[in-house]
Amino acid sequence: MKQLFKLHYTLLVASLAIPFAADTAQAQFTVDPFTADQDVEDTMDNDMEVTGTIDNDGSFLGGLGATRQFILNIDEKDAGAAPNNGVALVSGTGELNFNGDTGVLGTGMVVYSGGAFDSGLDITDEGALDAFRLEIQSSNVPFDLIFDLTDTDDNNAVFTERIQPPVFSGPEDFSVALSNFAGVDLTSLSQLKLTYDLSFNVGTDVRLNIIETFDDPNIPNPEPGPGPMPPTSVPEPGSMLGLFALTAFGATTAFAKRVK
């Protein structure tokens, strides 16, 4: 009997724990954890972009087929800057580093396209995710992070987030609501471009750990409309037996009182 009770208790606890774990789990779509190695550098102030492209190694965009392109451009270089001073984008070991040397102003772009984007990439998990999350490891100066999203119908939206430490050593989380990209079908993107604009600061060092979309708890979910009336509950057979037993007991008690 004790073993039977123990089994019933264990099953009850398990049935209660599973829904709780499901409710507390937080869904996300990993855009890029920056574990794929890629290194592009620009040292020439000649108004020409330096680019480098790699195929997805399975680490970014949830492992879906796509390419990642780094694009660098020097906006201004001081006459006294060393010849090998420039800007660089380096990815690997879970970090993206955008570095600008002393006397150099520049921008760096990361462009995701091709593969899954050709048929339309959903970054919302069918509407369950409502914001970008960026984990920035460190930044020694403020910078602009520009999101540029295009869908398969060529609708485009651009949003700029000013990351203003002014100086911090993280990691620090930043959230950008997907509602900032009105007019773009976020379930069918053809391209996602991120621009790191440090053209107003020299001697920069920005390190980003991860970028993903997630369900931001600070963004209220829309209230559900009035749905259909819930079905009338029918007692289970076990419940009916209990009800009959209570009814019989009450009737027996009343009869006993009358006999007295």
C-alpha positions in Angstrom: 0.0 0.0 0.0 2.9 2.4 0.8 4.5 1.7 -2.5 1.2 2.4 -4.3 0.8 5.7 -2.5 4.4 6.6 -3.3 3.9 5.9 -7.0 0.7 8.0 -7.1 2.6 10.9 -5.3 5.5 10.7 -7.7 3.2 10.8 -10.8 1.4 13.8 -9.2 4.6 15.8 -8.7 5.8 15.0 -12.2 2.5 16.1 -13.7 2.7 19.4 -11.8 6.4 20.0 -12.6 6.3 19.6 -16.4 3.9 22.4 -17.2 5.8 24.7 -14.8 9.0 24.1 -16.6 7.3 24.7 -20.0 6.0 28.0 -18.8 9.3 29.3 -17.4 11.3 28.3 -20.5 12.1 31.3 -22.7 12.1 30.9 -26.4 14.6 32.6 -28.7 15.9 32.5 -32.2 19.7 32.9 -32.4 20.7 35.3 -35.1 24.4 34.9 -34.4 26.5 33.7 -31.4 29.7 34.8 -33.3 31.5 31.4 -33.0 32.2 31.2 -36.8 35.7 32.5 -37.6 35.8 35.6 -39.9 38.3 38.4 -40.0 38.1 41.5 -42.3 40.3 44.6 -42.1 40.4 47.9 -43.9 43.4 50.2 -43.6 43.0 52.3 -46.8 41.2 55.7 -46.8 40.1 55.5 -50.4 36.2 55.4 -50.2 36.3 51.7 -51.2 34.7 49.0 -49.2 36.5 45.9 -48.1 34.3 42.8 -47.9 34.5 39.2 -46.9 31.8 36.5 -47.0 31.4 33.1 -45.4 28.8 30.4 -45.7 26.9 29.4 -42.6 28.8 26.7 -40.7 25.6 25.8 -38.8 26.2 28.2 -35.9 24.2 31.3 -36.9 20.6 31.9 -37.9 19.5 28.7 -36.1 21.8 26.6 -38.4 19.7 27.5 -41.5 21.4 28.0 -44.8 22.7 31.6 -45.4 25.8 33.7 -45.9 27.3 36.3 -43.6 29.2 39.2 -45.2 31.5 41.7 -43.4 31.7 45.1 -45.0 34.2 47.7 -43.8 34.7 51.3 -44.8 37.0 54.0 -43.5 35.2 57.3 -43.4 38.2 59.4 -42.3 41.8 58.8 -41.5 44.1 61.4 -39.9 47.1 62.4 -41.8 49.3 61.5 -38.9 47.8 58.0 -38.4 50.1 55.0 -38.9 49.8 53.4 -42.4 48.5 50.1 -41.0 45.9 51.8 -38.7 42.4 51.0 -39.8 39.1 49.3 -38.8 38.4 45.6 -38.4 35.6 43.2 -37.8 36.6 39.9 -36.2 34.3 37.0 -35.3 35.1 33.8 -33.4 35.0 32.2 -29.9 31.6 33.7 -29.2 32.5 37.3 -29.8 32.3 39.9 -32.5 34.9 42.6 -32.2 34.7 45.9 -34.1 37.9 47.8 -33.6 38.9 51.2 -34.9 42.5 52.3 -34.5 43.7 55.7 -33.3 43.1 58.4 -35.8 40.6 56.4 -37.8 36.8 56.8 -38.2 34.8 54.0 -39.8 31.8 51.8 -40.1 31.3 48.0 -40.2 28.4 46.1 -41.6 27.3 42.5 -41.0 24.8 41.3 -43.7 22.9 38.0 -43.6 21.3 36.9 -46.8 20.8 33.9 -49.2 19.8 30.4 -48.3 16.8 30.5 -46.0 16.3 34.2 -46.8 15.5 33.4 -50.4 12.1 31.9 -49.5 11.6 34.3 -46.5 13.1 33.9 -43.0 10.9 34.1 -39.9 12.7 35.7 -37.0 9.6 35.8 -34.8 8.9 32.1 -34.4 5.4 32.6 -35.8 4.8 35.8 -33.7 6.0 34.4 -30.4 9.2 36.6 -30.3 8.9 40.4 -30.1 12.4 41.9 -29.7 16.1 41.7 -30.6 18.4 41.0 -27.6 22.0 42.0 -27.8 24.6 41.0 -25.2 27.4 43.5 -25.4 30.6 42.4 -23.6 32.3 45.8 -23.6 32.5 49.2 -25.3 34.8 52.1 -24.6 32.7 54.7 -26.5 29.1 55.3 -27.6 28.2 53.9 -31.0 25.1 53.6 -33.2 23.8 50.1 -34.1 21.6 50.3 -37.2 19.2 47.6 -38.0 18.2 47.4 -41.6 15.5 44.7 -42.4 14.1 43.9 -45.9 11.3 41.4 -46.6 10.6 39.3 -49.7 8.2 42.0 -51.0 11.1 44.5 -50.8 9.6 46.4 -47.9 12.3 47.9 -45.9 12.6 49.4 -42.4 15.7 50.9 -40.6 16.0 51.6 -36.9 19.0 53.1 -35.1 19.8 52.3 -31.5 22.4 54.5 -29.8 24.4 52.3 -27.4 25.7 54.8 -24.9 27.8 53.2 -22.1 29.6 55.7 -22.0 32.1 53.1 -20.8 31.3 49.7 -19.5 32.7 46.3 -19.2 29.8 43.9 -19.5 28.1 41.8 -20.4 25.1 44.2 -20.7 21.8 43.4 -22.3 20.1 45.7 -24.8 16.6 45.1 -26.2 15.1 46.5 -29.4 11.4 45.9 -30.0 10.4 44.4 -33.3 7.5 46.8 -33.4 10.1 49.4 -34.6 10.1 47.7 -38.0 6.5 48.5 -39.0 5.7 47.7 -42.6 8.1 44.8 -42.9 7.0 41.2 -42.8 9.3 39.8 -40.1 8.1 36.3 -40.8 9.5 36.6 -44.4 12.8 38.5 -44.4 15.1 38.5 -47.5 18.0 40.3 -45.8 19.1 41.3 -42.3 21.8 44.0 -42.1 23.5 45.4 -39.0 25.7 48.5 -39.2 28.1 49.4 -36.5 28.6 53.1 -36.9 31.6 54.5 -35.1 32.2 57.3 -37.6 32.0 59.9 -34.8 34.5 58.3 -32.4 38.2 57.3 -32.8 40.1 54.6 -31.0 37.0 52.3 -30.6 36.7 48.8 -29.3 33.2 47.2 -29.3 32.7 43.6 -28.4 29.3 41.9 -28.9 28.6 38.4 -27.6 25.3 37.4 -29.2 22.3 38.7 -31.0 19.0 36.9 -31.0 15.2 37.5 -31.1 13.3 36.6 -27.9 10.0 37.2 -26.1 10.8 40.3 -24.1 9.0 40.2 -20.7 8.9 44.0 -20.7 6.8 44.1 -23.8 3.1 43.3 -22.9 1.5 40.6 -25.0 -1.8 41.6 -26.6 -4.8 40.7 -24.6 -6.7 37.7 -26.1 -10.2 38.5 -27.4 -13.3 36.8 -26.0 -13.0 33.2 -27.2 -15.7 30.6 -27.4 -17.4 29.5 -24.2 -15.5 26.7 -22.4 -17.2 23.3 -22.8 -19.3 22.1 -19.9 -17.3 19.8 -17.8 -18.5 16.3 -17.4 -17.5 14.5 -14.1 -15.2 11.6 -14.6 -16.5 8.1 -13.6 -14.3 8.2 -10.5 -15.9 11.5 -9.5 -19.4 10.2 -10.1 -18.7 7.2 -7.8 -17.6 9.6 -5.1 -20.7 11.7 -5.6 -23.0 8.7 -5.4 -21.2 7.5 -2.2 -21.7 10.9 -0.6 -25.4 11.0 -1.6 -25.9 7.5 -0.3 -24.2 8.4 3.0 -26.4 11.5 3.4 -29.5 9.5 2.7 -28.6 6.8 5.2 -27.9 9.4 7.8 -31.2 11.1 7.3 -33.0 7.7 7.4 -31.2 6.8 10.7 -32.4 10.2 12.2 -36.0 9.5 11.2 -35.9 6.0 12.7 -34.7 7.4 16.0 
